[in-house]
């Protein structure tokens, strides 16, 4: 008899607690819908507090909603706590992953930001802000030097990136690291049409033309010095038709780079170009600026 009375009492308490939780949840939902995020957060936090005080956890959606309300109020620390709790409980929502990515970016935690972005990308490929997420994910891959992941993601942002010099520059950096020279040539030209002063693209063009000319110059001169025949001399003359135009192109790019940012390394290359052109005064001029 006594046991039945205790059990009955516990059931009554449970029913009242359940009703109170439902009422608070409804109040939180209603407040959130009207933009009263403080009241919404208070209601959901009350549910969480009541549950956790009894050694229980609230429904996963309550932690998520509390995180959303905290996010609306600009309390990113509290939002992070609730979102991470919901995530630990296997809750999945695109807004949660997008918010976590934003929070992690704000505290400069690149690895956690990538994790949140990847969760969004993999679990909600057609989400409302998937385009924005994919762009930022690509940027984080470049920042973290995940070159192959950046290449794999590129087709998903390529159309958007076609008119975006910054994204194209990121892809140029990726292809430089992977030594995809032909792709780099194409990207550098595409970037310079959008942004004529883009340093990364200008440097690619400058170094590309310089080393093509320099390597051919050295190889042909060595071959001629080793074998001074008419045939070898004709090959050398033919090589000049490629060498000098490439040196001139490299010179133009290095001059522009130096004008944008007078770095000694640009002056050093210009001195080398003028040395090859047998223009001693100009070579000396740029040599002074290289030191």
LUMLUM-685617 format. One record per residue (C-alpha): residue in three letters; x negated, z, y negated. Coordinates in Angstrom, 2 decimals. Each point is the difference from the previous one (the first is absolute). Layout:
<atoms>
atom dodo = Ala	x = X	z = Z	y = Y
...
</atoms>
This chain:
<atoms>
atom dodo = Unk	x = 0.00	z = 0.00	y = 0.00
atom dodo = Unk	x = -2.77	z = 0.97	y = -2.40
atom dodo = Unk	x = -1.95	z = -3.18	y = 0.84
atom dodo = Unk	x = 3.08	z = -2.13	y = -0.71
atom dodo = Unk	x = 0.43	z = 1.69	y = -3.37
atom dodo = Unk	x = -3.64	z = -0.70	y = -0.90
atom dodo = Unk	x = 0.30	z = -3.61	y = 1.12
atom dodo = Unk	x = 3.21	z = -0.40	y = -1.98
atom dodo = Unk	x = -1.71	z = 1.42	y = -3.08
atom dodo = Unk	x = -2.93	z = -2.37	y = 0.35
atom dodo = Unk	x = 2.35	z = -2.94	y = 0.30
atom dodo = Unk	x = 1.79	z = 1.04	y = -3.19
atom dodo = Unk	x = -3.33	z = 0.29	y = -1.85
atom dodo = Unk	x = -1.06	z = -3.39	y = 1.35
atom dodo = Unk	x = 3.23	z = -1.62	y = -1.14
atom dodo = Unk	x = -0.29	z = 1.51	y = -3.47
atom dodo = Unk	x = -3.67	z = -1.10	y = -0.24
atom dodo = Unk	x = 0.92	z = -3.50	y = 1.11
atom dodo = Unk	x = 2.80	z = -0.17	y = -2.56
atom dodo = Unk	x = -2.33	z = 1.26	y = -2.73
atom dodo = Unk	x = -2.61	z = -2.60	y = 0.94
atom dodo = Unk	x = 2.57	z = -2.79	y = -0.04
atom dodo = Unk	x = 1.30	z = 1.16	y = -3.39
atom dodo = Unk	x = -3.51	z = 0.13	y = -1.47
atom dodo = Unk	x = -0.79	z = -3.43	y = 1.46
atom dodo = Unk	x = 3.12	z = -1.45	y = -1.61
atom dodo = Unk	x = -0.87	z = 1.63	y = -3.32
atom dodo = Unk	x = -3.51	z = -1.41	y = 0.20
atom dodo = Unk	x = 1.26	z = -3.50	y = 0.76
atom dodo = Unk	x = 2.54	z = 0.12	y = -2.83
atom dodo = Unk	x = -2.55	z = 1.30	y = -2.51
atom dodo = Unk	x = -2.52	z = -2.67	y = 0.98
atom dodo = Unk	x = 2.57	z = -2.76	y = -0.41
atom dodo = Unk	x = 0.74	z = 1.15	y = -3.56
atom dodo = Unk	x = -3.69	z = 0.25	y = -0.89
atom dodo = Unk	x = -0.11	z = 3.80	y = -0.03
atom dodo = Unk	x = -3.21	z = 0.17	y = 1.98
atom dodo = Unk	x = -0.64	z = 3.67	y = -0.79
atom dodo = Unk	x = 3.31	z = 1.06	y = 1.55
atom dodo = Unk	x = -0.55	z = -2.35	y = 2.93
atom dodo = Unk	x = -3.45	z = 1.41	y = 0.68
atom dodo = Unk	x = 1.27	z = 3.57	y = -0.31
atom dodo = Unk	x = 2.74	z = -0.66	y = 2.55
atom dodo = Unk	x = -2.31	z = -1.65	y = 2.53
atom dodo = Unk	x = -2.70	z = 2.61	y = -0.49
atom dodo = Unk	x = 2.58	z = 2.73	y = 0.63
atom dodo = Unk	x = 0.82	z = -1.62	y = 3.34
atom dodo = Unk	x = -3.70	z = -0.22	y = 0.86
atom dodo = Unk	x = -0.61	z = 3.61	y = -1.04
atom dodo = Unk	x = 2.97	z = 1.31	y = 2.00
atom dodo = Unk	x = -1.07	z = -1.89	y = 3.12
atom dodo = Unk	x = -3.68	z = 0.89	y = -0.20
atom dodo = Unk	x = 0.77	z = 3.68	y = -0.68
atom dodo = Unk	x = 1.58	z = 0.04	y = 3.46
atom dodo = Unk	x = -2.97	z = -1.73	y = 1.60
atom dodo = Unk	x = 1.76	z = -3.36	y = 0.13
atom dodo = Unk	x = -0.45	z = -3.34	y = -1.72
atom dodo = Unk	x = 2.55	z = -1.86	y = -2.05
atom dodo = Unk	x = 1.18	z = -3.44	y = 0.98
atom dodo = Unk	x = -2.72	z = -2.59	y = -0.63
atom dodo = Unk	x = 2.18	z = -1.80	y = -2.55
atom dodo = Unk	x = 0.15	z = 3.17	y = -2.12
atom dodo = Unk	x = -3.79	z = 0.07	y = -0.38
atom dodo = Unk	x = 0.07	z = -3.69	y = -0.89
atom dodo = Unk	x = 2.75	z = 0.51	y = -2.59
atom dodo = Unk	x = -1.80	z = 2.98	y = -1.50
atom dodo = Unk	x = -3.09	z = -2.19	y = -0.29
atom dodo = Unk	x = 2.00	z = -2.72	y = -1.75
atom dodo = Unk	x = 1.45	z = 2.45	y = -2.51
atom dodo = Unk	x = -3.43	z = 1.52	y = -0.67
atom dodo = Unk	x = -1.37	z = -3.50	y = -0.51
atom dodo = Unk	x = 2.70	z = -0.76	y = -2.56
atom dodo = Unk	x = -0.98	z = 3.17	y = -1.84
atom dodo = Unk	x = -3.65	z = -1.02	y = -0.03
atom dodo = Unk	x = -1.06	z = 2.85	y = 2.26
atom dodo = Unk	x = -2.21	z = -2.06	y = 2.26
atom dodo = Unk	x = -1.64	z = 3.01	y = 1.66
atom dodo = Unk	x = 3.35	z = 1.31	y = 1.21
atom dodo = Unk	x = 1.16	z = -3.51	y = 0.89
atom dodo = Unk	x = -3.11	z = -0.48	y = 2.12
atom dodo = Unk	x = 0.65	z = 3.26	y = 1.87
atom dodo = Unk	x = 3.56	z = -0.95	y = 0.90
atom dodo = Unk	x = -0.76	z = -3.63	y = 0.82
atom dodo = Unk	x = -2.89	z = 0.97	y = 2.26
atom dodo = Unk	x = 2.23	z = 2.55	y = 1.74
atom dodo = Unk	x = 2.63	z = -2.68	y = 0.60
atom dodo = Unk	x = -2.67	z = -2.40	y = 1.24
atom dodo = Unk	x = -1.37	z = 2.62	y = 2.39
atom dodo = Unk	x = 3.53	z = 0.27	y = 1.40
atom dodo = Unk	x = 0.01	z = -3.78	y = 0.68
atom dodo = Unk	x = 2.24	z = -0.89	y = -2.94
atom dodo = Unk	x = -0.39	z = -3.60	y = -1.17
atom dodo = Unk	x = 1.16	z = -1.44	y = -3.31
atom dodo = Unk	x = -1.49	z = -2.72	y = -2.23
atom dodo = Unk	x = 0.46	z = 2.09	y = -3.16
atom dodo = Unk	x = -1.92	z = 2.86	y = 1.60
atom dodo = Unk	x = -2.99	z = -2.18	y = 0.89
atom dodo = Unk	x = 0.02	z = -1.70	y = -3.40
atom dodo = Unk	x = 0.12	z = 3.38	y = -1.74
atom dodo = Unk	x = -2.78	z = 1.43	y = 2.15
atom dodo = Unk	x = -2.16	z = -3.04	y = -0.74
atom dodo = Unk	x = 0.60	z = 0.55	y = -3.74
atom dodo = Unk	x = -0.85	z = 3.69	y = 0.32
atom dodo = Unk	x = -3.19	z = -0.62	y = 1.97
atom dodo = Unk	x = -1.11	z = -2.64	y = -2.48
atom dodo = Unk	x = 0.53	z = 2.53	y = -2.79
atom dodo = Unk	x = -2.38	z = 2.47	y = 1.65
atom dodo = Unk	x = -2.47	z = -2.76	y = 0.91
atom dodo = Unk	x = 0.34	z = 0.46	y = 3.76
atom dodo = Unk	x = -0.54	z = -3.56	y = 1.16
atom dodo = Unk	x = 0.17	z = 0.65	y = 3.75
atom dodo = Unk	x = 3.38	z = 1.76	y = -0.21
atom dodo = Unk	x = 1.29	z = -2.64	y = -2.40
atom dodo = Unk	x = -0.92	z = -2.73	y = 2.49
atom dodo = Unk	x = 1.74	z = 1.93	y = 2.79
atom dodo = Unk	x = 3.23	z = 0.26	y = -2.02
atom dodo = Unk	x = -0.14	z = -3.65	y = -1.04
atom dodo = Unk	x = -0.63	z = -1.11	y = 3.58
atom dodo = Unk	x = 2.96	z = 2.08	y = 1.21
atom dodo = Unk	x = 2.24	z = -1.75	y = -2.51
atom dodo = Unk	x = -1.42	z = -3.42	y = 0.84
atom dodo = Unk	x = 0.33	z = 0.44	y = 3.76
atom dodo = Unk	x = 3.34	z = 1.82	y = 0.16
atom dodo = Unk	x = 1.85	z = -1.64	y = -2.89
atom dodo = Unk	x = -1.42	z = -3.54	y = -0.36
atom dodo = Unk	x = 3.11	z = -1.13	y = -1.89
atom dodo = Unk	x = 0.32	z = 3.09	y = -2.17
atom dodo = Unk	x = 1.19	z = -0.15	y = -3.59
atom dodo = Unk	x = -3.52	z = 0.34	y = -1.43
atom dodo = Unk	x = -1.93	z = -1.58	y = 2.87
atom dodo = Unk	x = -1.59	z = -2.59	y = -2.32
atom dodo = Unk	x = -1.43	z = 2.72	y = -2.22
atom dodo = Unk	x = -1.08	z = 2.04	y = 3.02
atom dodo = Unk	x = -1.79	z = -2.97	y = 1.56
atom dodo = Unk	x = -1.88	z = -0.77	y = -3.21
atom dodo = Unk	x = -1.17	z = 3.59	y = -0.35
atom dodo = Unk	x = -0.91	z = 0.13	y = 3.69
atom dodo = Unk	x = -2.19	z = -3.08	y = -0.45
atom dodo = Unk	x = -1.68	z = 1.62	y = -3.02
atom dodo = Unk	x = -0.71	z = 3.15	y = 2.00
atom dodo = Unk	x = -1.53	z = -2.05	y = 2.80
atom dodo = Unk	x = -2.36	z = -1.59	y = -2.53
atom dodo = Unk	x = -0.82	z = 3.40	y = -1.53
atom dodo = Unk	x = -0.70	z = 1.50	y = 3.43
atom dodo = Unk	x = -1.92	z = -3.09	y = 1.18
atom dodo = Unk	x = 2.40	z = -0.71	y = 2.86
atom dodo = Unk	x = -0.80	z = -3.69	y = -0.27
atom dodo = Unk	x = 1.70	z = -1.25	y = 3.16
atom dodo = Unk	x = 3.19	z = 1.95	y = -0.68
atom dodo = Unk	x = 0.07	z = -1.55	y = -3.46
atom dodo = Unk	x = -0.31	z = -3.49	y = 1.51
atom dodo = Unk	x = 2.77	z = 0.72	y = 2.49
atom dodo = Unk	x = 2.35	z = 1.21	y = -2.75
atom dodo = Unk	x = -0.77	z = -2.83	y = -2.43
atom dodo = Unk	x = 2.62	z = -2.50	y = 1.29
atom dodo = Unk	x = 2.72	z = 2.50	y = -0.92
atom dodo = Unk	x = -1.05	z = 0.11	y = -3.66
atom dodo = Unk	x = -1.58	z = -3.43	y = -0.40
atom dodo = Unk	x = 2.97	z = -1.57	y = -1.79
atom dodo = Unk	x = 0.18	z = 2.84	y = -2.52
atom dodo = Unk	x = -3.78	z = 0.01	y = -0.40
atom dodo = Unk	x = -0.21	z = -3.71	y = -0.84
atom dodo = Unk	x = 0.48	z = 0.78	y = -3.70
atom dodo = Unk	x = -1.64	z = 3.43	y = -0.01
atom dodo = Unk	x = -3.70	z = -0.10	y = -0.89
atom dodo = Unk	x = -0.55	z = 3.63	y = 1.00
atom dodo = Unk	x = 1.34	z = -0.48	y = 3.52
atom dodo = Unk	x = -1.92	z = -3.25	y = 0.40
atom dodo = Unk	x = -3.13	z = 1.82	y = -1.16
atom dodo = Unk	x = 0.57	z = 2.62	y = 2.67
atom dodo = Unk	x = 0.32	z = -2.73	y = 2.61
atom dodo = Unk	x = -3.17	z = -1.64	y = -1.33
atom dodo = Unk	x = -1.86	z = 3.28	y = 0.52
atom dodo = Unk	x = 1.36	z = 0.21	y = 3.55
atom dodo = Unk	x = -1.15	z = -3.52	y = 0.84
atom dodo = Unk	x = -3.40	z = 0.60	y = -1.58
atom dodo = Unk	x = -0.49	z = 2.93	y = 2.36
atom dodo = Unk	x = 1.12	z = -2.10	y = 2.97
atom dodo = Unk	x = -2.27	z = -2.87	y = -1.14
atom dodo = Unk	x = 2.84	z = -2.51	y = -0.17
atom dodo = Unk	x = -1.84	z = -2.14	y = -2.55
atom dodo = Unk	x = 2.39	z = -2.95	y = -0.06
atom dodo = Unk	x = 2.93	z = 2.32	y = -0.62
atom dodo = Unk	x = -1.95	z = 1.71	y = -2.76
atom dodo = Unk	x = -0.64	z = -3.34	y = -1.72
atom dodo = Unk	x = 3.72	z = -0.74	y = 0.01
atom dodo = Unk	x = 0.98	z = 3.48	y = -1.19
atom dodo = Unk	x = -2.56	z = 0.09	y = -2.81
atom dodo = Unk	x = 1.32	z = -3.27	y = -1.41
atom dodo = Unk	x = 3.59	z = 1.21	y = 0.31
atom dodo = Unk	x = -0.80	z = 3.28	y = -1.75
atom dodo = Unk	x = -1.85	z = -1.64	y = -2.89
atom dodo = Unk	x = 3.03	z = -2.17	y = -0.75
atom dodo = Unk	x = 2.01	z = 3.18	y = -0.47
atom dodo = Unk	x = -2.74	z = 2.15	y = -1.53
atom dodo = Unk	x = -2.97	z = -1.96	y = -1.40
atom dodo = Unk	x = -1.93	z = 3.22	y = -0.69
atom dodo = Unk	x = 0.36	z = 1.48	y = 3.48
atom dodo = Unk	x = -3.41	z = 1.49	y = 0.80
atom dodo = Unk	x = 0.34	z = -0.03	y = 3.78
atom dodo = Unk	x = 0.90	z = -3.70	y = 0.08
atom dodo = Unk	x = -2.63	z = -0.94	y = -2.60
atom dodo = Unk	x = -2.67	z = 1.83	y = 1.98
atom dodo = Unk	x = 1.02	z = -1.71	y = 3.22
atom dodo = Unk	x = -0.29	z = -3.41	y = -1.64
atom dodo = Unk	x = -3.26	z = 0.84	y = -1.75
atom dodo = Unk	x = -1.73	z = 1.37	y = 3.10
atom dodo = Unk	x = 1.45	z = -2.70	y = 2.22
atom dodo = Unk	x = -1.31	z = -2.90	y = -2.08
atom dodo = Unk	x = -3.30	z = 1.74	y = -0.72
atom dodo = Unk	x = -0.89	z = 0.68	y = 3.62
atom dodo = Unk	x = 1.15	z = -3.42	y = 1.18
atom dodo = Unk	x = -2.36	z = -1.55	y = -2.54
atom dodo = Unk	x = -2.83	z = 2.49	y = 0.51
atom dodo = Unk	x = 0.01	z = -0.18	y = 3.79
atom dodo = Unk	x = 0.07	z = -3.79	y = -0.02
atom dodo = Unk	x = -2.76	z = -0.09	y = -2.64
atom dodo = Unk	x = -2.27	z = 2.30	y = 2.02
atom dodo = Unk	x = 0.61	z = -1.75	y = 3.32
atom dodo = Unk	x = -0.57	z = -3.49	y = -1.40
atom dodo = Unk	x = -3.12	z = 0.99	y = -1.94
atom dodo = Unk	x = -1.47	z = 1.65	y = 3.09
atom dodo = Unk	x = 0.77	z = -3.08	y = 2.07
atom dodo = Unk	x = -1.63	z = -2.29	y = -2.56
atom dodo = Unk	x = -3.10	z = 2.18	y = -0.41
atom dodo = Unk	x = -0.39	z = 0.05	y = 3.77
atom dodo = Unk	x = 0.51	z = -3.75	y = 0.39
atom dodo = Unk	x = -0.78	z = -2.03	y = -3.12
atom dodo = Unk	x = 1.35	z = -3.35	y = 1.14
atom dodo = Unk	x = 2.11	z = -2.56	y = -1.81
atom dodo = Unk	x = 2.85	z = 0.73	y = 2.35
atom dodo = Unk	x = -0.13	z = 3.73	y = -0.72
atom dodo = Unk	x = -0.29	z = -0.67	y = -3.73
atom dodo = Unk	x = 3.17	z = -2.10	y = 0.10
atom dodo = Unk	x = 1.78	z = 2.88	y = 1.76
atom dodo = Unk	x = -1.20	z = 2.31	y = -2.76
atom dodo = Unk	x = 1.30	z = -2.33	y = -2.71
atom dodo = Unk	x = 3.34	z = -0.22	y = 1.77
atom dodo = Unk	x = 0.16	z = 3.79	y = 0.17
atom dodo = Unk	x = -0.46	z = 0.18	y = -3.80
atom dodo = Unk	x = 3.42	z = -1.65	y = -0.34
atom dodo = Unk	x = 1.52	z = 3.14	y = 1.51
atom dodo = Unk	x = -2.44	z = 2.61	y = -1.25
atom dodo = Unk	x = 0.14	z = -0.57	y = -3.77
atom dodo = Unk	x = 3.80	z = -0.26	y = -0.32
atom dodo = Unk	x = 0.34	z = 3.24	y = 1.97
atom dodo = Unk	x = -2.61	z = 1.75	y = -2.15
atom dodo = Unk	x = 1.87	z = -1.15	y = -3.12
atom dodo = Unk	x = 3.31	z = 1.30	y = 1.37
atom dodo = Unk	x = -1.61	z = 3.32	y = 0.86
atom dodo = Unk	x = -1.50	z = 0.15	y = -3.49
atom dodo = Unk	x = 3.44	z = -0.46	y = -1.60
atom dodo = Unk	x = 1.49	z = 2.82	y = 2.04
atom dodo = Unk	x = -2.92	z = 2.38	y = -0.64
atom dodo = Unk	x = 0.11	z = -0.73	y = -3.74
atom dodo = Unk	x = 3.69	z = 0.88	y = -0.05
atom dodo = Unk	x = -0.59	z = 3.15	y = 2.04
atom dodo = Unk	x = -2.78	z = 1.07	y = -2.35
atom dodo = Unk	x = 2.25	z = -0.58	y = -3.00
atom dodo = Unk	x = 2.73	z = 2.14	y = 1.58
atom dodo = Unk	x = -2.43	z = 2.72	y = 1.09
atom dodo = Unk	x = -3.73	z = -0.37	y = -0.82
atom dodo = Unk	x = -1.38	z = 1.36	y = 3.26
atom dodo = Unk	x = -3.72	z = -0.47	y = 0.70
atom dodo = Unk	x = 0.76	z = -1.47	y = 3.43
atom dodo = Unk	x = 1.79	z = -2.96	y = -1.62
atom dodo = Unk	x = -2.95	z = -0.56	y = -2.32
atom dodo = Unk	x = -2.33	z = 0.07	y = 3.02
atom dodo = Unk	x = 1.89	z = -2.83	y = 1.67
atom dodo = Unk	x = 0.03	z = -2.02	y = -3.23
atom dodo = Unk	x = -3.76	z = 0.44	y = -0.29
atom dodo = Unk	x = -0.36	z = -1.28	y = 3.55
atom dodo = Unk	x = 2.18	z = -3.03	y = -0.68
atom dodo = Unk	x = -1.92	z = -0.96	y = -3.13
atom dodo = Unk	x = -3.27	z = 0.47	y = 1.89
atom dodo = Unk	x = 1.16	z = -2.52	y = 2.59
atom dodo = Unk	x = 1.01	z = -2.35	y = -2.83
atom dodo = Unk	x = -3.52	z = 0.30	y = -1.49
atom dodo = Unk	x = 1.38	z = 1.40	y = -3.25
atom dodo = Unk	x = -2.63	z = 2.69	y = -0.56
atom dodo = Unk	x = 1.18	z = 1.26	y = -3.40
atom dodo = Unk	x = 3.55	z = 0.58	y = 1.18
atom dodo = Unk	x = -1.26	z = 1.52	y = 3.24
atom dodo = Unk	x = -2.14	z = 2.44	y = -2.01
atom dodo = Unk	x = 2.95	z = 0.78	y = -2.30
atom dodo = Unk	x = 2.21	z = 1.02	y = 2.92
atom dodo = Unk	x = -2.83	z = 1.77	y = 1.78
atom dodo = Unk	x = -0.32	z = 2.34	y = -3.00
atom dodo = Unk	x = 3.70	z = 0.80	y = 0.22
atom dodo = Unk	x = -0.29	z = 0.69	y = 3.69
atom dodo = Unk	x = -2.40	z = 2.92	y = -0.56
</atoms>
